Amino acid sequence: MLREAIAKGDTVEAAFKKALEMLGVENAEMEVLAEPEKKILGIFGGKDAEVRAYILPTPGENAADYLKAVLEKMGIGNIKIDIKEEENAAELTIDGDDIGFIIGHRGETLDSLQYLASLVANQSRDKYFRLTLDVGSFREKRKETLENLGAKMAMRAIRTGRNQPLEPMNPYERRIIHTAVQNIEGAKSWSEGEDMARHVVIGPENGERRDRNRRGGKGQGYNQKRERSFEKRSESKPAPKAPQKISGPAPLDPNRVTKKIEDAPLYGRIERTK
């Protein structure tokens, strides 16, 4: 696609109209190269107007040009960048020979290139222009992976009653996790940490559950395990036998003994002699 065209005409307006036709657009920037000059006596001299019509590159196109230059320096050939541009946003998809390595570990290299291209796209702009860089549908696949991860960790947080911290992520990936957790009833998510350590934490909607019987760093499950173990040992031991009675003389009644002593004569029985 042509970005500029130079045309001549009797007037500036006529020259500009011809330049727009050459570019195939309805509007463009214009630079007047020469003003028209009238012929002397309608016969001698005279000069047509000359203008240059040009199209300013969009922020997405500026970013694409920059990326091509960088990738060529990296030794990548046959580079093709598809631009899908909207108002204040654009998605750039890179295609070329052996470009898989520019994705990097979990997209870290691709994120770095996207950051640099975003700086170029936002030069001399008052309103932020959002730029997304993709290679081989990596972003779509990564998004699906993060959505599944967010839903899985949300269900685990509800089941265990415990907060589930995730690994550090960039803002784009953290937004995907937050959106996925919003669809799970009973779970919530928030971000913690600073700079490169900022990460998402997923937890129960009503807060983390605390065990009442936690003692010495061991929770309710530990106490229940000890109780079950004690019951098992108790069942294995035989019940203690009742004490057996030993037969023998009956114990003396102190009342009966006292009565016998009181009824007995002081010096025994004395018989009278005849």
QUIBEL-V733128 format. One record per residue. RES is the residue in three letters. PSI is psi as a letter, one per 30 degrees, with the letter a starting at -180 (* if undefined). NEAR is the number of other ideal C-beta (glycine too) atoms within 8 Angstrom. D_LAST is the distance of its C-alpha to the last C-alpha in Angstrom with 1 decimal. Layout:
BEGIN
res->RES psi->PSI near->NEAR d_last->D_LAST
res->RES psi->PSI near->NEAR d_last->D_LAST
END
This chain:
BEGIN
res->MET psi->k near->3 d_last->170.2
res->LEU psi->k near->7 d_last->172.9
res->ARG psi->f near->7 d_last->171.7
res->GLU psi->l near->9 d_last->175.1
res->ALA psi->k near->11 d_last->178.7
res->ILE psi->k near->10 d_last->182.0
res->ALA psi->l near->12 d_last->184.6
res->LYS psi->l near->9 d_last->188.0
res->GLY psi->l near->15 d_last->189.5
res->ASP psi->e near->6 d_last->192.0
res->THR psi->l near->8 d_last->189.3
res->VAL psi->e near->11 d_last->185.9
res->GLU psi->e near->7 d_last->184.3
res->ALA psi->e near->10 d_last->186.2
res->ALA psi->e near->15 d_last->185.3
res->PHE psi->e near->13 d_last->181.6
res->LYS psi->e near->9 d_last->181.6
res->LYS psi->e near->11 d_last->183.1
res->ALA psi->e near->16 d_last->180.4
res->LEU psi->e near->13 d_last->177.6
res->GLU psi->e near->7 d_last->179.1
res->MET psi->e near->10 d_last->179.2
res->LEU psi->f near->13 d_last->175.5
res->GLY psi->h near->6 d_last->174.6
res->VAL psi->l near->7 d_last->172.7
res->GLU psi->f near->3 d_last->173.3
res->ASN psi->k near->4 d_last->172.4
res->ALA psi->l near->10 d_last->172.4
res->GLU psi->l near->7 d_last->173.1
res->MET psi->k near->10 d_last->176.8
res->GLU psi->k near->8 d_last->178.8
res->VAL psi->j near->9 d_last->182.5
res->LEU psi->e near->7 d_last->184.4
res->ALA psi->k near->8 d_last->187.9
res->GLU psi->l near->6 d_last->189.3
res->PRO psi->k near->11 d_last->192.1
res->GLU psi->k near->7 d_last->195.7
res->LYS psi->l near->5 d_last->198.5
res->LYS psi->k near->9 d_last->201.8
res->ILE psi->k near->8 d_last->204.8
res->LEU psi->g near->5 d_last->207.2
res->GLY psi->g near->4 d_last->205.0
res->ILE psi->e near->5 d_last->206.5
res->PHE psi->k near->6 d_last->205.7
res->GLY psi->b near->6 d_last->202.4
res->GLY psi->l near->8 d_last->199.2
res->LYS psi->k near->6 d_last->195.7
res->ASP psi->l near->10 d_last->192.8
res->ALA psi->k near->14 d_last->189.3
res->GLU psi->k near->11 d_last->186.7
res->VAL psi->l near->16 d_last->183.0
res->ARG psi->j near->11 d_last->179.8
res->ALA psi->k near->17 d_last->177.0
res->TYR psi->l near->11 d_last->173.7
res->ILE psi->k near->10 d_last->170.1
res->LEU psi->k near->5 d_last->167.4
res->PRO psi->k near->7 d_last->164.6
res->THR psi->l near->9 d_last->161.3
res->PRO psi->e near->11 d_last->158.1
res->GLY psi->e near->13 d_last->157.0
res->GLU psi->e near->9 d_last->160.3
res->ASN psi->e near->12 d_last->160.1
res->ALA psi->e near->15 d_last->156.6
res->ALA psi->e near->11 d_last->157.9
res->ASP psi->e near->9 d_last->160.8
res->TYR psi->e near->11 d_last->158.5
res->LEU psi->e near->14 d_last->156.1
res->LYS psi->e near->10 d_last->158.9
res->ALA psi->e near->8 d_last->160.0
res->VAL psi->e near->10 d_last->156.5
res->LEU psi->e near->13 d_last->155.9
res->GLU psi->e near->10 d_last->159.2
res->LYS psi->f near->6 d_last->158.3
res->MET psi->f near->7 d_last->155.0
res->GLY psi->g near->5 d_last->157.2
res->ILE psi->k near->12 d_last->156.6
res->GLY psi->l near->7 d_last->159.7
res->ASN psi->h near->6 d_last->160.9
res->ILE psi->k near->11 d_last->159.0
res->LYS psi->k near->7 d_last->159.0
res->ILE psi->j near->11 d_last->157.3
res->ASP psi->k near->7 d_last->156.9
res->ILE psi->k near->11 d_last->156.7
res->LYS psi->j near->8 d_last->155.1
res->GLU psi->k near->7 d_last->155.8
res->GLU psi->a near->6 d_last->154.6
res->GLU psi->j near->3 d_last->154.8
res->ASN psi->g near->7 d_last->153.2
res->ALA psi->l near->10 d_last->151.6
res->ALA psi->k near->16 d_last->152.6
res->GLU psi->k near->9 d_last->151.1
res->LEU psi->k near->17 d_last->152.7
res->THR psi->k near->9 d_last->152.1
res->ILE psi->k near->14 d_last->153.2
res->ASP psi->k near->8 d_last->154.5
res->GLY psi->a near->11 d_last->155.9
res->ASP psi->k near->6 d_last->155.6
res->ASP psi->h near->6 d_last->152.0
res->ILE psi->g near->12 d_last->150.8
res->GLY psi->e near->7 d_last->147.1
res->PHE psi->f near->7 d_last->146.3
res->ILE psi->f near->13 d_last->147.2
res->ILE psi->e near->10 d_last->144.1
res->GLY psi->a near->11 d_last->141.8
res->HIS psi->j near->5 d_last->138.0
res->ARG psi->h near->5 d_last->136.9
res->GLY psi->g near->11 d_last->140.3
res->GLU psi->e near->8 d_last->140.2
res->THR psi->e near->11 d_last->143.8
res->LEU psi->e near->14 d_last->145.0
res->ASP psi->e near->10 d_last->143.4
res->SER psi->e near->9 d_last->145.1
res->LEU psi->e near->12 d_last->148.5
res->GLN psi->e near->11 d_last->147.8
res->TYR psi->e near->8 d_last->147.0
res->LEU psi->e near->10 d_last->150.3
res->ALA psi->e near->14 d_last->152.3
res->SER psi->e near->12 d_last->150.8
res->LEU psi->e near->8 d_last->152.0
res->VAL psi->e near->10 d_last->155.5
res->ALA psi->f near->14 d_last->155.3
res->ASN psi->g near->9 d_last->154.2
res->GLN psi->k near->7 d_last->156.9
res->SER psi->h near->2 d_last->158.8
res->ARG psi->k near->9 d_last->156.7
res->ASP psi->e near->2 d_last->155.1
res->LYS psi->k near->5 d_last->152.9
res->TYR psi->k near->6 d_last->150.5
res->PHE psi->j near->13 d_last->151.7
res->ARG psi->k near->8 d_last->148.8
res->LEU psi->k near->15 d_last->149.6
res->THR psi->k near->10 d_last->147.7
res->LEU psi->k near->11 d_last->148.5
res->ASP psi->l near->13 d_last->147.5
res->VAL psi->j near->11 d_last->148.1
res->GLY psi->h near->7 d_last->147.6
res->SER psi->g near->6 d_last->145.4
res->PHE psi->e near->11 d_last->142.8
res->ARG psi->e near->9 d_last->142.0
res->GLU psi->e near->8 d_last->141.3
res->LYS psi->e near->8 d_last->139.0
res->ARG psi->e near->11 d_last->137.2
res->LYS psi->e near->9 d_last->136.8
res->GLU psi->e near->8 d_last->135.1
res->THR psi->e near->8 d_last->132.8
res->LEU psi->e near->12 d_last->131.8
res->GLU psi->e near->11 d_last->131.2
res->ASN psi->e near->9 d_last->128.8
res->LEU psi->e near->11 d_last->127.0
res->GLY psi->e near->18 d_last->126.6
res->ALA psi->e near->12 d_last->125.2
res->LYS psi->e near->8 d_last->122.8
res->MET psi->f near->11 d_last->121.5
res->ALA psi->e near->15 d_last->121.1
res->MET psi->e near->10 d_last->119.0
res->ARG psi->e near->9 d_last->116.8
res->ALA psi->e near->15 d_last->116.4
res->ILE psi->e near->11 d_last->115.2
res->ARG psi->e near->6 d_last->112.8
res->THR psi->f near->6 d_last->111.2
res->GLY psi->g near->8 d_last->111.6
res->ARG psi->k near->9 d_last->113.1
res->ASN psi->k near->9 d_last->116.6
res->GLN psi->j near->11 d_last->118.9
res->PRO psi->k near->7 d_last->121.5
res->LEU psi->l near->11 d_last->124.7
res->GLU psi->l near->4 d_last->127.1
res->PRO psi->k near->7 d_last->129.9
res->MET psi->l near->11 d_last->132.8
res->ASN psi->l near->6 d_last->136.2
res->PRO psi->e near->6 d_last->136.6
res->TYR psi->e near->6 d_last->138.3
res->GLU psi->e near->10 d_last->135.3
res->ARG psi->e near->13 d_last->132.8
res->ARG psi->e near->8 d_last->134.5
res->ILE psi->e near->12 d_last->134.1
res->ILE psi->e near->16 d_last->130.4
res->HIS psi->e near->11 d_last->130.0
res->THR psi->e near->10 d_last->131.9
res->ALA psi->e near->15 d_last->129.8
res->VAL psi->e near->14 d_last->126.5
res->GLN psi->f near->7 d_last->127.7
res->ASN psi->f near->6 d_last->127.7
res->ILE psi->j near->12 d_last->124.0
res->GLU psi->k near->4 d_last->121.8
res->GLY psi->g near->6 d_last->118.8
res->ALA psi->l near->14 d_last->120.4
res->LYS psi->l near->8 d_last->122.6
res->SER psi->l near->14 d_last->124.5
res->TRP psi->l near->6 d_last->125.8
res->SER psi->k near->9 d_last->127.5
res->GLU psi->l near->7 d_last->126.1
res->GLY psi->l near->8 d_last->127.4
res->GLU psi->k near->4 d_last->130.8
res->ASP psi->b near->5 d_last->134.1
res->MET psi->f near->4 d_last->133.7
res->ALA psi->g near->7 d_last->129.9
res->ARG psi->k near->11 d_last->130.1
res->HIS psi->l near->13 d_last->128.2
res->VAL psi->k near->13 d_last->126.7
res->VAL psi->k near->12 d_last->123.0
res->ILE psi->k near->15 d_last->121.7
res->GLY psi->l near->13 d_last->118.4
res->PRO psi->k near->14 d_last->116.5
res->GLU psi->e near->8 d_last->118.1
res->ASN psi->g near->3 d_last->115.0
res->GLY psi->l near->6 d_last->114.5
res->GLU psi->k near->8 d_last->112.5
res->ARG psi->k near->7 d_last->109.0
res->ARG psi->k near->5 d_last->106.1
res->ASP psi->k near->7 d_last->102.7
res->ARG psi->e near->5 d_last->99.8
res->ASN psi->g near->7 d_last->97.4
res->ARG psi->k near->9 d_last->99.6
res->ARG psi->k near->6 d_last->97.6
res->GLY psi->g near->3 d_last->98.7
res->GLY psi->g near->4 d_last->102.1
res->LYS psi->k near->7 d_last->100.5
res->GLY psi->a near->8 d_last->100.9
res->GLN psi->e near->9 d_last->99.1
res->GLY psi->e near->6 d_last->100.0
res->TYR psi->e near->8 d_last->98.2
res->ASN psi->e near->11 d_last->94.9
res->GLN psi->e near->8 d_last->95.1
res->LYS psi->e near->8 d_last->95.6
res->ARG psi->e near->8 d_last->92.4
res->GLU psi->e near->8 d_last->90.4
res->ARG psi->e near->8 d_last->91.6
res->SER psi->e near->8 d_last->90.8
res->PHE psi->e near->8 d_last->87.2
res->GLU psi->e near->8 d_last->86.7
res->LYS psi->e near->8 d_last->87.9
res->ARG psi->e near->8 d_last->85.5
res->SER psi->e near->7 d_last->82.6
res->GLU psi->e near->6 d_last->83.4
res->SER psi->f near->5 d_last->83.5
res->LYS psi->k near->6 d_last->80.0
res->PRO psi->k near->3 d_last->76.9
res->ALA psi->k near->4 d_last->74.6
res->PRO psi->k near->4 d_last->71.3
res->LYS psi->k near->5 d_last->68.3
res->ALA psi->k near->4 d_last->65.3
res->PRO psi->k near->4 d_last->62.1
res->GLN psi->k near->5 d_last->59.7
res->LYS psi->k near->4 d_last->56.0
res->ILE psi->k near->4 d_last->53.6
res->SER psi->k near->3 d_last->50.6
res->GLY psi->a near->3 d_last->47.1
res->PRO psi->k near->3 d_last->43.8
res->ALA psi->k near->3 d_last->44.0
res->PRO psi->k near->4 d_last->43.9
res->LEU psi->k near->6 d_last->40.8
res->ASP psi->j near->6 d_last->40.8
res->PRO psi->f near->6 d_last->40.1
res->ASN psi->e near->6 d_last->38.9
res->ARG psi->e near->8 d_last->36.2
res->VAL psi->e near->9 d_last->35.0
res->THR psi->e near->8 d_last->34.8
res->LYS psi->e near->8 d_last->32.8
res->LYS psi->e near->8 d_last->30.1
res->ILE psi->e near->7 d_last->29.9
res->GLU psi->e near->6 d_last->29.5
res->ASP psi->f near->5 d_last->26.7
res->ALA psi->k near->6 d_last->24.6
res->PRO psi->l near->5 d_last->21.8
res->LEU psi->e near->3 d_last->23.1
res->TYR psi->g near->4 d_last->20.6
res->GLY psi->a near->4 d_last->19.4
res->ARG psi->k near->4 d_last->16.1
res->ILE psi->k near->5 d_last->12.8
res->GLU psi->k near->4 d_last->9.6
res->ARG psi->k near->4 d_last->6.5
res->THR psi->k near->3 d_last->3.8
res->LYS psi->* near->2 d_last->0.0
END
